[in-house]
Amino acid sequence: MQVQSGYWTKASRYLFAGISLVLLGYWIYRWRQGLAPYATDGGADLAGFIRWLLGYVFLLAVILGAAWLNHRLLYRKLVSRQTLLHWAYFSWLLILWWILFELFQNLNAYATEVIIENWFVSLLCTLLIAVLTLAIDQPEIRRKRSELEQDKMEAELHNLRAQLHPHFLFNTLNTIYSEALQQDQEELATLIAELSGLLRFSFKHAKQTRVTLHEEVDFLRRYIHLQQARLTPTQQQAVQINVMDEVPSYWLPPLLLIPFVENAFVHGIFDGPDFFLHIELSVQGDHLRLQIANGLPAKQRLGGSGTGISNTRQRLERLYQNNYLLEEEQTPDIYRMQLKFPLSLSA
């Protein structure tokens, strides 16, 4: 019979219970030996021992509480989220060391004979807080790593199921067929090359954690060009695309932008005087900014975005926590969105 790792078997439970009982009996025996002198000398020494013990328990509780606050309020913001503020966190530890030293000095009425002891004790407490902070952070790191691995798998499936939706491929093939009938072979070859580039990027880079900004922008240009090819001349006049010409050397997770662009073309294309579509992509400092505005057809003015947008929101939250901006606004006639998140200098 196979036993799954991480589960308690009947034999392991008995072994653990036996070891626990043996150690419990041993420690009870030792504690009785240690408390015997206090019982013979009277209750004053026992009371002093209890106060000494409670003092250390209280100190340990304070250190654990300080480590938890240090993790929640500072460590996650300055280190775990990779905001390049490690220097600020280590500076805070030095300040914390000084605060603890002054606290211990105050408790000892600033006696000069305990300066060295308080210096070492405050240093030890600071190191304990730093180590406990790392220990508290480990389960969250493992959880986030597991979520990111799951995101990679979902991105690959979503790329096939949503980001390059079969409906889009069907429309693209119809576009290529129409171009073959109405235009020359050069335009047909261009459309086929655009589609080939989209498929190549999707299958190759969806498995990577980072791609260059140039590759991501090139992918968007190909996608937008293919989508524009199936629009009528009147519709094409109402489409404004503003994508930066010079792309700086940055890295980002793949396929973060395409769900929003795809959503605009899938839900925002219609015939009518109210149709328009504006897409702007730019770099501001070390952040990437995507802005989209499009009109809404009457039959879709009560509808919402699809699963692709919902999955991307979750992916952004897991990748950047609170270090990104995603704003969406929808009126009866217009949908607007703005996405802004930090770029990386390396993969």
DRENROKE-9742 format. One record per residue (C-alpha): x, y, z; residue in one letter. Coordinates in steps of 0.5 Angstrom, whole numbers, plus 500, padded with zeros to 3 digits. Layout:
REM residues N
XYZa...
END
This chain:
REM residues 347
500500500m503507498q503512503v502520501q508524504s506529509g500525512y500522519w500514518t498510524k505508526a507515526s502517530r504512535y511514535l510521536f505520542a510515545g516520544i512526547s510522553l517520555v519527554l513530558l515525564g523527563y521534564w516534569i522530573y527535572r522541574w521538580r528537581q529545579g523547584l525543590a530548593p525554592y520550596a525548602t527556602d520559602g515562597g519569596a524565592d519562588l515568587a522571584g523565580f516566577i517573576r523572572w520567568l514571566l519577565g522572559y515570557v513577556f520579553l519573548l512575546a514583545v519580540i514576536l509582536g515586534a517581528a510581526w509588526l516589522n514584517h507587516r508594516l515595513l519588510y513587505r513594503k521595503l524588501v518583499s515587493r522588490q522596490t529596491l529599498l533594501h537600504w531603507a530596511y537595513f537603516s530601520w534595523l539600525l535605528i531599531l537597535w538604537w531605540i532598544l538600547f535607549e529603552l534598556f538604558q531607561n529601564l536601568n536608570a541610565y546606569a553606566t555599569e550596564v551600558i555594555i550589557e544593554n548594548w549586547f542585549v539590544s543587538l541580540l533583540c534586533t537580530l532576533l526580530i530580523a530573523v523572526l521577520t524572515l521566518a514569518i515571511d517564508q510561508p508567504e514567499i512559498r505561497r506567492k511562488r506557487s501562485e506565480l507558477e499557477q499564473d504561468k500555467m493559466e497564462a498559457e491556457l488563457h493565451n490559447l483560450r482567450a487572448q488568441l481566441h478562436p473567434h479572433f483566429l476565425f475572423n483573421t482567416l476570413n480577413t486573409i481570404y478577403s484580402e486574397a480576393l480583393q488585393q494583391d499578394q503582397e498585402e496577403l503575405a503581410t497579413l500572414i506574416a503578422e499572424l505567424s508572428g502572433l502565434l510564434r510569440f504566444s507559444f514561445k514567450h507565454a512560458k517565460q516569466t519575463r520578455v523585453t518591452l520591445h517584444e511585447e510592443v511588437d506583439f501588440l502592433r501585430r495584433y492591432i494591425h490584424l484587427q484593423q485589417a478587418r475594419l471597414t474604411p469608416t471604422q478605420q477612420q475612427a481608430v487612433q493608435i498611439n504606440v511609442m516609436d522608440e522602445v526603451p530597454s525594459y522587461w515585463l511579464p508577457p501578455l499583460l497588455l493584450i487582454p485589455f486591447v483584445e477586449n476593446a476590439f472584441v466588445h468595442g467594434i460596431f457600426d454606427g456614428p458613436d463608434f471610436f477606439l483610442h489606444i495609447e501606450l507609453s513609458v513614463q519614467g520606469d512605468h508602462l502606461r496603457l490607456q484605452i477608450a472606446n464606444g459601446l454598442p447599444a446591445k452591449q452597454r450593460l455587459g462587462g469584461s470577460g474572463t481574460g480581464i478578470s484573470n489579468t487583474r488577479q495576475r497583476l495583484e500577485r505580481l505587483y500587489q499594491n504597486n500598480y494602477l488599474l482604473e476602469e470607468e464605464q458610462t452608458p456610451d463609453i468605456y475607459r481604462m488606464q493601466l500603469k505598472f513598474p518595468l524591470s531593468l533585467s529579466a
END
